[in-house]
Amino acid sequence: MHWQPLRIVNGSPVLFQVTTPGSVESLSGKWIEHDVAFSFDSRSKTWIGFAGVSLDTAPGRYGLTLTGKTGNGQDISFQRDIAVGKARYRKIAVSVPRQFTEPSPEQQQEIKQEETLKKDVFSRTNPQKEWSGNFSAPAIAPITGVFGTERIFNGQVQSVHQGLDYGVPSGTAVAALNRGLVVLARPLFFEGNCVVLDHGQGLLTLYMHLSKFEVKEGDQVIRGQEIALSGGTGRATGPHLHVAVRWQGIYLDPAKLLSLKLP
């Protein structure tokens, strides 16, 4: 068994690649209290599983437990301890319109309704692998905001930056990071116009602050396909593209996902 990246830290996506000693009909895993779905890759003759480590995970060694079933119905199991280190993330101050740090009662109701919508969308991920090959950048542009940065909005600590910002002008084409299903394409209070793609195995990518949608919910897309135009809608200091990666309820560093060499 091996994994990418070799050094795992809090906030990292992780790709497990497992070679079994004999023929196995199914394989599943459990790591840091999360189920890990595995799919067999016929080209590499290995089992592929996507996972991740939350920002809140403390440094230490965590056991990955694998269970499977052979062709004759025999159960097999295996465990491997995997080290997780601690990443260093910075702090920045940001100024935004007051409504985004002190929303009105009407806006609070809107936010509450959107939280229910997002909870429903995020809970309906496809356990089967839909992504194929490497993930590619959504645009060719400089990075203006990195993952894990603690953001102080108008003097108050409000959130941790849970994505990657691209410095693009409004109207720039936004491409899908990989193959997937459009599970959300609509305006939201904080995210602005937002597209969410389901890539399978619990993995989602989110594209925020858009000015125009080029896809609709239910569409199947391929890597590099134009899905929207960038903008500055929602809680944004100006036009840019915010991309986030979510796996089973936790946000992961998109830059690390883009650097993985995938089968």
C-alpha positions in Angstrom: 0.0 0.0 0.0 1.2 3.6 -0.7 -0.4 7.0 -0.6 -0.1 10.6 -1.8 1.1 13.0 -0.6 3.9 11.2 1.2 3.8 13.8 4.1 0.2 14.1 5.2 -0.8 17.2 7.3 -4.1 18.6 8.6 -6.0 19.9 5.7 -4.5 17.4 3.2 -6.4 15.3 0.7 -5.1 11.7 0.6 -5.1 9.1 -2.2 -4.6 5.5 -1.0 -3.5 2.9 -3.5 -3.7 -0.7 -2.4 -2.4 -3.9 -4.0 -4.0 -7.0 -2.5 -2.1 -10.3 -2.3 -4.9 -12.2 -4.2 -8.1 -11.6 -6.0 -10.6 -9.4 -4.0 -14.2 -8.7 -4.9 -14.6 -5.7 -2.7 -12.6 -3.4 -0.4 -13.5 -0.7 2.0 -11.6 1.3 4.7 -12.0 3.3 7.9 -9.7 6.1 8.8 -9.9 8.9 11.4 -13.6 8.0 11.9 -14.4 8.3 8.2 -15.4 5.6 5.8 -13.1 5.3 2.8 -14.7 4.0 -0.4 -12.3 2.0 -2.7 -12.7 1.3 -6.5 -10.7 -1.2 -8.5 -8.5 0.4 -11.2 -8.0 -2.2 -14.0 -5.0 -0.3 -15.5 -2.8 -0.2 -12.4 -4.5 -3.4 -10.9 -4.8 -1.6 -7.6 -7.7 -0.4 -5.4 -8.0 3.4 -5.2 -9.5 5.2 -2.3 -9.9 9.0 -1.7 -9.8 10.4 1.8 -8.8 13.6 3.7 -7.7 15.1 7.0 -9.6 17.9 8.6 -7.9 21.1 9.7 -8.8 20.2 13.3 -7.0 16.8 13.3 -4.2 16.8 15.8 -0.7 15.5 14.8 -0.3 11.8 15.4 -0.5 8.3 14.0 -3.9 7.1 12.8 -4.8 3.5 11.9 -6.3 2.8 8.5 -8.4 -0.4 8.7 -9.1 -2.2 5.4 -11.7 -4.9 5.1 -12.5 -6.9 2.0 -14.1 -10.1 0.6 -12.4 -12.6 -1.7 -14.1 -14.3 -4.6 -15.0 -17.3 -2.5 -16.6 -15.2 0.2 -13.7 -15.1 2.6 -13.3 -12.0 4.8 -9.9 -10.3 4.9 -8.6 -7.4 7.0 -5.5 -5.3 7.3 -4.4 -2.2 9.4 -1.7 0.3 8.8 -0.8 3.3 11.0 -0.3 6.5 9.0 1.3 9.6 10.4 -0.3 13.0 10.2 1.7 16.2 10.7 0.8 19.8 11.5 0.7 22.4 8.7 1.4 26.1 9.3 -1.3 28.5 8.2 -1.3 32.3 8.4 -3.7 35.1 9.5 -5.0 38.0 7.5 -7.4 40.9 8.0 -10.1 41.5 5.4 -12.7 44.3 5.0 -16.1 43.4 3.6 -19.6 45.1 3.6 -21.1 45.1 7.1 -24.1 43.0 6.0 -21.7 40.0 5.6 -20.5 40.2 9.3 -23.8 41.5 10.8 -26.6 40.2 8.6 -30.2 41.5 9.2 -32.9 39.2 10.6 -34.2 38.7 7.0 -30.7 37.8 5.8 -30.2 35.5 8.7 -33.4 33.6 7.7 -32.1 33.4 4.1 -28.7 32.1 5.4 -30.6 29.5 7.6 -32.6 28.2 4.6 -29.4 28.0 2.5 -27.7 26.0 5.3 -30.5 23.4 5.1 -30.2 23.3 1.3 -26.4 22.8 1.4 -26.7 20.1 4.1 -29.1 18.2 1.9 -26.8 18.6 -1.2 -23.7 17.6 0.7 -25.4 14.5 2.2 -26.2 13.0 -1.2 -22.8 12.3 -2.5 -22.1 9.4 -4.8 -19.9 6.7 -3.1 -18.7 5.5 -6.6 -15.6 7.0 -8.2 -16.5 9.4 -10.9 -13.3 11.5 -11.2 -10.7 10.3 -13.7 -7.0 11.1 -13.8 -5.4 14.3 -12.4 -7.4 17.3 -11.3 -6.7 20.4 -13.2 -6.8 24.1 -12.3 -10.1 25.9 -13.0 -8.2 28.9 -14.6 -4.8 30.1 -15.5 -4.2 32.9 -13.0 -2.2 33.9 -10.0 -3.2 32.5 -6.5 -4.4 35.4 -4.3 -5.7 33.5 -1.3 -4.5 30.2 0.1 -6.2 27.4 2.1 -6.1 27.5 5.9 -5.7 31.2 6.4 -7.5 32.6 9.4 -9.5 35.5 8.2 -10.4 38.5 10.4 -13.4 40.3 8.8 -13.7 43.9 9.9 -11.7 43.3 13.1 -13.5 40.1 14.1 -12.3 36.5 13.6 -15.0 35.0 11.4 -13.6 32.0 9.6 -10.8 30.0 8.2 -10.3 30.3 4.5 -11.4 26.9 3.2 -10.4 27.1 -0.4 -8.1 28.7 -3.0 -8.6 32.1 -4.6 -7.6 32.9 -8.2 -7.0 36.5 -9.2 -9.2 36.6 -12.3 -11.3 39.5 -13.6 -15.0 39.2 -13.8 -16.2 37.2 -16.8 -13.2 34.8 -16.9 -14.1 31.2 -17.9 -14.2 28.7 -15.0 -13.3 25.1 -15.8 -14.4 21.9 -14.0 -11.4 20.4 -12.0 -12.5 16.9 -13.1 -15.4 14.8 -14.3 -18.5 14.9 -12.2 -22.2 15.7 -11.7 -23.6 19.2 -11.1 -25.4 18.9 -7.8 -25.9 22.7 -7.2 -25.9 25.7 -9.4 -27.7 28.7 -7.8 -27.0 32.0 -5.9 -26.2 31.8 -2.2 -25.8 34.6 0.4 -22.1 34.1 1.3 -20.9 32.1 -1.7 -22.6 34.2 -4.3 -23.4 32.4 -7.5 -22.1 28.9 -6.7 -21.6 25.6 -8.6 -20.9 22.3 -6.8 -19.7 19.2 -8.6 -19.8 15.7 -7.2 -16.8 13.6 -8.2 -17.7 10.5 -6.4 -16.2 8.8 -3.3 -17.6 11.6 -1.2 -15.5 14.2 -3.0 -17.0 17.6 -4.0 -15.5 20.7 -5.6 -17.2 24.2 -5.1 -16.8 27.2 -7.3 -18.0 30.6 -5.8 -18.6 34.3 -6.5 -19.5 33.5 -10.1 -21.2 36.0 -12.5 -22.8 33.5 -14.8 -23.7 29.9 -14.9 -22.9 27.8 -17.9 -24.3 24.5 -16.5 -27.4 23.5 -14.6 -28.1 21.0 -11.8 -28.1 17.5 -13.1 -25.6 18.1 -15.9 -22.7 15.7 -16.3 -19.4 17.5 -17.0 -15.8 16.5 -17.9 -12.5 17.9 -16.8 -11.7 21.2 -18.3 -15.3 21.9 -19.4 -16.5 25.5 -18.9 -19.1 25.6 -16.1 -19.3 29.3 -15.3 -17.9 32.8 -15.6 -16.1 34.4 -12.6 -17.4 37.4 -10.7 -17.6 39.1 -7.4 -21.0 38.0 -6.0 -21.6 37.1 -2.3 -19.1 37.9 0.4 -16.2 39.0 -1.8 -13.8 41.9 -1.6 -13.8 42.1 -5.4 -13.9 39.9 -8.5 -12.1 36.6 -8.1 -12.7 32.8 -8.2 -12.9 30.9 -5.0 -12.5 27.1 -5.3 -13.1 24.7 -2.4 -12.7 20.9 -2.0 -15.0 19.1 0.4 -14.8 15.4 1.4 -17.3 13.9 3.8 -18.0 17.1 5.6 -14.4 18.5 5.8 -12.6 21.0 3.6 -9.3 20.1 2.1 -6.5 22.1 0.5 -7.2 22.4 -3.3 -3.6 23.1 -4.1 -2.6 19.7 -2.7 -5.4 18.0 -4.7 -4.1 19.6 -7.9 -0.6 18.3 -7.2 -1.6 14.7 -6.8 -0.6 12.2 -9.6 -3.7 10.2 -10.0 -4.4 7.0 -12.0 
